[in-house]
Amino acid sequence: MRWKLINADPPVTYAVALETGDEAVKCLSDFVREQEVEAASITAIGAFRRAMLGYFEWQSKQYQKIPVEEQVEVLSLIGDVAVAEGQPTLHIHAVLGKSDGSVAGGHLLSAEVRPTLEVIITQSPSYLRKAKDPETGLALLAIDPVTQS
């Protein structure tokens, strides 16, 4: 993994290049912790050798795993960073293009990069936190209600 700070003024922005063999979710999680990124948006394009996506099943409150065991193009990867349980935490979704033109999409659980994943991380101007939602068990953005007069 290589990275560069491309804008030091707010919004602070990083370019991150993952390389063949990098585990995308682990590398990005490590990066946001090392750089102390506590609130950000993430976008990326590139390709994976394989990936594990997830679909949140409402009844079981668990992710159904969707294995993608082939070379795919990362058509869209978007997500955010927010603090959950005192640590910066990623929430990433991906749409992956297969060689026949079909797609697979969902929550990105893991992915092996091949040959690259080009990522832009843009820090948010305000601090985001996540809190465990009692209904789903998921860590969801905790946004205070806006008071209007």
HELIX and SHEET records of a PDB file:
HELIX    1   1 ALA A   24  GLU A   34  1                                  11    
SHEET    1   A 5 ARG A   2  ASN A   7  0                                        
SHEET    2   A 5 THR A  13  GLU A  19 -1                                        
SHEET    3   A 5 VAL A 103  GLN A 123 -1                                        
SHEET    4   A 5 ALA A  40  GLU A  57 -1                                        
SHEET    5   A 5 GLN A  62  VAL A  68 -1                                        
SHEET    1   B 5 ARG A   2  ASN A   7  0                                        
SHEET    2   B 5 THR A  13  GLU A  19 -1                                        
SHEET    3   B 5 VAL A 103  GLN A 123 -1                                        
SHEET    4   B 5 GLN A  87  GLY A  97 -1                                        
SHEET    5   B 5 VAL A  72  ALA A  84 -1                                        
SHEET    1   C 2 LYS A 130  LYS A 132  0                                        
SHEET    2   C 2 ALA A 139  LEU A 141 -1                                        
END                                                                             
